[in-house]
Amino acid sequence: MDQLSISDIDYLALGCRIKSARKRLGLTQAQLAQAAQLATNNISNIERGQKRVSLGKLVQIANVLGVGVDELLCDSLVSGEKIYEKRTDSLLEDLSRDEREYAMRMLEYTIRCMQGYSIHRVGNRN
């Protein structure tokens, strides 16, 4: 199995996941920083992907946010796809059959739009 190096970690995606989890809890950067025993500017820099975070600090942040480190790093993990599956299942489990069908149609439409955007955007780079 290939080993993951520090350069393989997507710090911008990691920061976005931390920010998203923080906002879900209704925490400010200052509140997260205080609870995780970090400086507020560190949280800001981490959320913007401007600062690499040590494993120890990442665990502190994850514990405050009530999420697993694997969820925060899923963009960099080989097994990260399972995180997406768990999140999708979690989102859909309380919906009725009709609501799930509607949600799946919306997801399919969104994916088609994203793929079209990506193709269009790549085509305009020349």
N, C-alpha and C positions, 0 to 999 in steps of 0.2 A: 504494500500500500504506500502511495506517495505521502510524504510528510508535508504538513502545512507549515509554511514559513510566515514570519511577521508580514512580509510584503504581500502575502496572499489574502490577508484580512481586509475586507472592504470596510474601512473606517467610516466612510460616509453613510453606508447602509446601517452600520452599527449605531451611529449617532442618530439616525432617523428612527430606528426602532426604540432607542432609549427615550427620545423625545415623545414619540407616540405613546409609549407606556406611561410616561410621566403625565402627559396630558389626560390620558384615560383616567388617571387617579386624581386629576384636578390639582396636581402639585406644580408649584413654580420651580424654576431652576434653583432658587435660593433654598427652598424647602427640601428639595432632593439633595442638594449639596450638604445642607446641615445634617440631614438624616444619614447620609453616606459618609459623613466626616471628610468632605472635600470642599475646596473653595468654589464659590459660585462661578467664577470665570473658567474653572476647569470643566464644569458641567457644560457651559456654553460652548467651549472649544471642542469638547467630546461630541456634543450633539451636531456640530457643524463639520465633523470629520477632520478638524484641524489639529487634534491632539490624539496621540496614541494612548490608550488606557492600559494600565497593567492588569494582569489577571486578578490580583487582589482587589483592586479598585472596581473592576468589572463585577466581581462577585458581590462586593458591598452594594453597588448600584442595583444589581439584579435582586438582591435580597430586599432592599427598600421598595422596589417596584413590584415585588411579588411575582417575578417571572424567572424562568430558568436562563442560565447563561447560554444554553443551546438555542433558545428562542431569539436571543439578541444577536447571536452569531450565525443564524441559519443561512445567511447569504454566503458565508464563507465555509460552511460545513458540507461535506459530501452527503451526509444524511439529512441535510437541511430540508429536502423535499417533504420529509415526514412532518415537519413543523407546519408546513403549509396545509397538508392534509388534515392535521389535527385542528388547525384554526378553521378550515372550511367546514369540517364536520361539526365543530362547536357552534359555528354561526348558523348552520342549517338545522340542527337537531330539534330546536323548539318550534320550528315552523310547521304549518300544516302542509299537506301534500301539494295543494294548489300554490301555496306561498313558495315552497321549494322549487316547483316547476317554474314559477315566475322569476325567482332569483337566478336559476340556472340559465334561463333565456337572457336575462340581463347580463350575466357573466359572459355568456357566449358572444353577445353583441359587443360588449366592452373589449373582449379579447380581439375580435375581428377589427374593431376600430384601432386598437393599439397596434396591431400587426400592419394595418394599412398606413398608419402614421409612421411607423418605423421604416417601412418600405419607401414611403414618400420622402422621409427625411434623409435616408441613406442615398436615395437617388438624386437629391439636391446638393450633395456634398461636392460634386464635380465642378 
